[in-house]
């Protein structure tokens, strides 16, 4: 319900770039002029500090690879437990493949 009210209800119709237990990344060609969308359930990360940290990490990883508009990142529990560098390594290959195409 929350996703629908914010216009993210059709996030799963977007082009999937990466998927794991901890996160998924989608590309939305209709949102190229908009900034990165990051979706985090309050149930997965009840503290705002944790949600904000996950948002920063998600933005930083995409910007590190030169991708900063039109992306939707869905963060799930366990994302922060992996650590920034491990997440970057997991996501790096699919992002570079997408960037080439």
C-alpha positions in Angstrom: 0.0 0.0 0.0 2.8 2.4 1.0 4.6 1.8 -2.3 1.4 2.4 -4.4 0.7 5.7 -2.7 4.2 7.0 -3.4 4.1 6.1 -7.1 6.5 3.1 -6.7 3.8 0.4 -7.0 5.0 -0.6 -10.5 8.7 -0.8 -9.4 8.7 -4.5 -10.3 7.8 -3.8 -13.9 11.1 -2.0 -14.4 14.2 -3.6 -15.8 15.9 -5.7 -13.2 19.6 -5.2 -13.0 20.6 -6.9 -9.8 18.8 -9.1 -7.2 19.9 -10.7 -4.0 18.5 -11.5 -0.6 19.7 -8.1 0.7 18.9 -5.8 -2.2 17.5 -5.4 -5.7 18.3 -2.7 -8.3 16.0 -1.7 -11.1 16.3 0.7 -13.9 13.3 3.0 -14.7 13.8 4.6 -18.2 10.8 6.8 -17.5 12.5 8.5 -14.5 15.8 9.6 -16.1 15.3 13.2 -15.0 14.6 12.1 -11.4 17.1 11.2 -8.7 17.7 7.7 -7.3 14.7 6.1 -5.5 15.6 4.0 -2.5 12.9 1.9 -0.8 13.5 0.6 2.7 10.9 -1.0 4.9 10.6 0.4 8.4 10.1 -3.2 9.5 13.5 -4.2 8.2 15.3 -1.2 9.7 13.3 0.4 12.5 15.9 3.0 13.4 16.2 6.1 11.1 19.9 6.0 11.5 20.1 2.6 9.9 17.7 3.5 7.1 19.7 6.7 6.3 23.0 4.8 6.3 21.5 2.2 3.8 20.3 5.1 1.6 23.8 6.7 1.7 25.4 3.4 0.8 23.0 2.8 -2.1 23.5 6.3 -3.5 27.3 6.1 -3.1 27.6 2.7 -4.9 25.6 3.9 -7.9 27.5 7.2 -8.1 30.8 5.4 -7.8 30.0 3.6 -11.0 28.7 6.7 -12.8 25.0 5.8 -12.5 22.9 8.3 -10.7 19.5 8.9 -12.3 16.6 6.6 -13.1 17.4 3.8 -10.7 15.3 2.2 -8.0 17.1 0.4 -5.1 15.1 -1.9 -2.9 17.0 -2.6 0.4 16.1 -5.5 2.6 17.3 -6.7 6.0 20.9 -7.9 6.0 22.1 -5.1 3.7 24.1 -3.3 6.4 25.4 -6.5 7.9 27.3 -7.3 4.7 29.3 -4.0 4.9 29.9 -1.4 2.2 32.8 -3.1 0.4 31.1 -6.5 0.1 27.9 -4.9 -1.2 29.9 -2.9 -3.7 31.7 -6.0 -4.9 28.3 -7.9 -5.3 26.7 -5.1 -7.3 29.7 -4.0 -9.3 29.6 -6.6 -12.1 25.8 -6.3 -12.9 26.1 -2.4 -12.9 29.1 -2.5 -15.2 27.3 -4.9 -17.5 24.3 -2.6 -17.6 26.4 0.4 -18.2 28.0 -1.3 -21.3 24.6 -2.1 -22.8 
